[in-house]
Amino acid sequence: MRKLLFALIGTIFFGISTSAQKKFSVYAIGFYNQENLFDCTHDEGKNDYDFTPNGSYHWNEMKYSHKLHNMSTVLSEMGTDVLPNVGCAVIGLAEIENEHVMRDLVAQPALAARGYKFVHIEGPDHRGIDCALLYNPNLFTIRNTKLVPYVYDLPQDSTRATRGFLTVSGTLAGEHLTVVVCHLPSRGASSYYRELGAKQVKALKDSLLLDDPQVKVLVMGDMNDDPTNKSIHECLSAKAEINEVGPDDMYNPWYNLLVKEGTGTLQYQGNWNLFDQIIMTPNLLNKDGKKDFSQLKFWKNQIFRRDYLFQETGKYKGNTKRTTAGGVWLDGYSDHLPVVTYFVKQQQ
């Protein structure tokens, strides 16, 4: 299987040289908010009662099994526009409940066929939602994992707790890559809390680079803010253009999709937001028009779309097809669309 996968990812060609056409490997890395991927049993100490048979969603084994099937379908198709039968090497996830749902998710046939594994560390969120990471061990190997806590700094928040920053270090394409999976505080809280989280993520990114200046860092997640908001554009210093990116900055390829193309990953009152982002350190970029892929470098990004991810009829036609809306079970997917980035490295 390992040889087959590498054979498949090695079939992409890029005309980047006037003297010869060279062969490159392409790697897809994605993120997808699972919108309440809960099992239907209560976890002690967590406020997950809505997702039990007697809860507000009347969540039961049938609905849970459909949710697993639906999410695994999407996850298995992410990245296949470029890499058929291979998909993503790594996918960050938000809004998963626990290790149990992750075990059930990777056991779904669409994911089990590729041998996906997962990283999950139980967090302190009172509602019980965490971040996780799916990965294909044939393409990405784990070095270490940790959950860096989100730290509140106001006295009135001393008893609060929310999901931290899942930090997974590994090897991709023979290079050190660290992925930080985030789910910043919702817009039910003021922008201060997302800005605080973004500052902590930047400090984490800086510490990773201080420890290993060669590490390539991806910060991904549901930021609950757009690329234009202060938390992302200023606090995380995620720039819109590659040539704006300085040594201490990051690059945000989603900025112009929102600003110039007017598209996003979720809708609110008919307008697009782009909360789901994958942001990268400068060592993953080709600047000043260079096309040097001797090391792993960013190629392109996409919002992953399939017709089945959208409502086709009714009041919410054109909106994302959620699992539940207005108290009605729709047997859908998520209120967010997935995102995928592609990276390229020249084969030796």
Residue pairs with C-beta under 8 A, 6 or more apart in sequence:
1 115
1 138
2 138
5 86
5 136
5 138
5 139
6 25
6 138
8 83
8 84
8 85
8 86
9 25
9 26
9 27
9 83
9 86
9 139
10 23
10 24
10 25
10 347
12 24
12 25
12 26
12 82
12 344
13 21
13 22
13 23
13 24
14 21
14 22
14 24
14 291
14 293
14 344
15 21
16 22
16 291
16 293
17 291
22 346
22 347
23 346
23 347
24 293
24 344
24 345
24 346
24 347
25 173
25 344
25 345
25 346
25 347
26 82
26 83
26 299
26 342
26 343
26 344
27 89
27 139
27 172
27 173
27 296
27 342
27 343
27 344
27 345
28 78
28 79
28 82
28 83
28 86
28 87
28 88
28 89
28 340
28 341
28 342
28 343
29 88
29 89
29 90
29 91
29 179
29 218
29 220
29 278
29 340
29 341
29 342
29 343
30 78
30 79
30 88
30 90
30 91
30 92
30 278
30 304
30 338
30 339
30 340
30 341
31 91
31 92
31 93
31 94
31 181
31 220
31 221
31 222
31 276
31 277
31 278
31 338
31 339
32 71
32 74
32 75
32 78
32 91
32 92
32 93
32 94
32 276
32 304
32 334
32 336
32 338
32 339
33 93
33 94
33 95
33 183
33 222
33 276
33 334
33 335
33 336
34 71
34 93
34 94
34 95
34 96
34 334
35 95
35 322
35 323
35 333
35 334
35 335
35 336
36 51
36 95
36 129
36 323
37 67
37 68
37 71
37 93
37 95
37 96
37 97
37 101
37 105
38 48
38 51
38 59
38 64
38 97
38 101
38 128
39 51
39 64
39 97
39 98
39 100
39 101
39 104
40 51
40 52
40 53
40 59
40 60
40 61
40 63
40 64
41 52
42 48
42 49
42 52
43 97
43 98
43 128
46 126
46 127
46 128
47 126
47 127
47 128
48 97
48 127
48 128
49 55
50 56
50 57
50 59
51 57
51 59
51 97
52 59
53 59
53 60
56 327
57 63
57 324
57 329
58 329
63 323
63 329
63 331
66 331
67 323
68 101
68 104
68 105
68 108
69 108
70 323
70 331
70 332
70 333
71 105
71 333
71 334
72 105
72 108
72 109
72 110
72 111
73 110
74 304
74 306
74 309
74 333
74 334
74 338
75 87
75 88
75 91
75 105
75 110
75 111
75 116
75 134
75 338
76 87
76 110
76 111
76 113
76 114
77 87
77 304
77 306
78 87
78 88
78 91
78 304
78 338
78 340
79 86
79 87
79 88
79 89
79 340
79 342
80 86
80 87
81 302
81 304
82 342
86 114
87 114
87 136
88 134
88 136
88 340
89 135
89 136
89 139
89 140
89 172
90 133
90 134
90 135
90 136
90 139
90 140
90 172
90 179
91 133
91 134
91 135
91 338
92 131
92 132
92 133
92 134
92 166
92 179
92 181
92 220
92 221
92 278
93 131
93 132
93 133
93 134
93 181
94 129
94 131
94 181
94 182
94 183
94 221
94 222
95 129
95 183
95 222
96 102
96 105
96 120
96 129
96 130
96 131
96 132
97 128
97 129
97 130
98 120
98 122
98 128
98 130
99 120
99 122
102 118
102 120
102 132
103 118
105 111
105 118
105 134
106 112
106 116
106 117
106 118
106 134
111 134
114 136
115 136
115 137
115 138
116 134
116 135
116 136
117 134
117 135
117 136
117 137
118 132
118 133
118 134
118 135
119 132
119 133
119 135
119 142
119 145
119 166
119 168
120 130
120 132
120 133
120 166
121 130
121 145
121 146
121 147
121 166
122 130
123 130
123 131
123 147
123 162
123 163
123 164
124 149
124 161
124 162
124 163
124 164
125 161
125 162
125 163
126 161
129 163
129 183
130 163
130 166
131 163
131 164
131 165
131 166
131 181
131 182
131 183
131 221
132 166
132 181
133 166
133 168
133 179
133 181
135 142
135 168
135 170
139 172
140 170
140 171
140 172
140 177
141 170
141 171
142 168
142 169
142 170
143 169
143 170
143 171
143 176
144 168
144 169
145 166
145 167
145 168
145 169
146 167
147 164
147 165
147 166
147 167
148 164
148 165
148 167
148 180
148 200
148 204
149 164
149 165
150 162
150 163
150 164
150 165
150 185
150 197
150 200
151 200
152 158
152 160
152 196
153 196
162 185
163 183
165 180
165 181
165 182
165 200
165 201
165 204
166 180
166 181
166 182
167 178
167 179
167 180
167 181
167 204
167 208
168 178
168 179
168 180
168 181
169 176
169 177
169 178
169 208
169 215
170 176
170 177
170 178
170 179
171 177
172 296
172 343
173 296
173 343
173 345
174 345
175 214
175 216
175 295
175 296
175 345
176 212
176 214
176 215
176 216
177 215
177 216
177 217
177 218
177 296
178 208
178 215
178 216
178 217
178 218
179 217
179 218
179 220
180 201
180 204
180 205
180 217
180 218
180 219
180 220
180 221
181 220
181 221
182 197
182 201
182 219
182 220
182 221
182 222
182 223
183 221
183 222
183 224
184 193
184 194
184 197
184 198
184 221
184 222
184 223
184 224
184 225
184 231
185 193
185 194
185 197
185 224
186 224
187 224
191 225
191 229
191 230
191 231
194 223
194 224
194 225
194 229
194 231
195 230
195 231
195 235
197 231
198 223
198 225
198 231
198 232
198 235
198 236
199 235
199 236
201 219
201 236
202 235
202 236
202 237
205 217
205 219
205 250
205 281
206 248
208 215
208 217
209 215
209 217
209 281
214 283
215 281
216 280
216 281
216 283
216 284
216 296
217 280
217 281
218 278
218 279
218 280
218 281
218 284
218 341
219 236
219 238
219 250
219 278
219 279
219 280
220 277
220 278
220 279
221 276
221 277
222 275
222 276
222 336
223 231
223 232
223 275
223 276
223 277
224 275
225 231
225 232
225 275
226 232
226 258
226 264
226 273
226 274
226 275
227 233
227 238
227 240
227 252
227 254
227 255
227 258
227 259
227 274
227 277
228 255
228 258
228 259
232 238
232 252
232 277
232 279
233 239
233 240
233 252
233 255
236 250
236 279
237 248
237 249
237 250
238 249
238 250
238 251
238 252
238 255
238 277
238 279
239 245
239 249
239 250
239 251
239 252
239 255
240 252
240 255
240 256
240 259
242 251
242 285
242 286
242 287
243 287
243 288
245 251
245 282
245 285
245 287
246 282
247 282
249 282
250 279
250 280
250 281
250 282
251 279
251 280
251 281
251 282
251 284
251 285
251 298
252 277
252 279
253 278
253 280
253 298
253 300
253 301
253 341
254 274
254 276
254 277
254 278
254 279
254 301
254 339
257 263
257 264
257 274
257 301
257 303
258 264
258 272
258 273
258 274
262 272
263 272
263 274
263 303
264 272
264 273
264 274
264 275
264 303
264 337
265 272
265 273
265 274
265 275
265 276
265 303
265 336
265 337
265 338
265 339
266 272
266 273
266 275
266 276
266 320
266 335
266 336
266 337
267 273
267 319
267 320
275 336
276 336
276 337
276 338
276 339
277 339
278 301
278 339
278 341
280 298
280 341
283 295
284 296
284 297
284 298
284 343
285 297
285 298
286 292
286 293
286 297
286 298
293 344
293 345
293 346
294 345
294 346
295 345
296 343
296 344
296 345
297 343
297 344
297 345
298 341
298 342
298 343
299 342
299 343
299 344
300 341
300 342
301 339
301 340
301 341
301 342
302 339
302 340
302 342
303 337
303 338
303 339
304 337
304 338
304 339
304 340
305 337
308 321
308 333
309 320
309 321
309 333
309 334
309 337
310 318
310 319
310 320
310 321
311 317
311 318
311 319
311 320
311 321
311 330
316 325
320 332
320 333
320 334
320 335
320 336
320 337
321 330
321 332
321 333
322 330
322 332
322 333
322 334
322 335
323 329
323 330
323 331
323 332
323 333
323 334
324 330
324 332
325 332
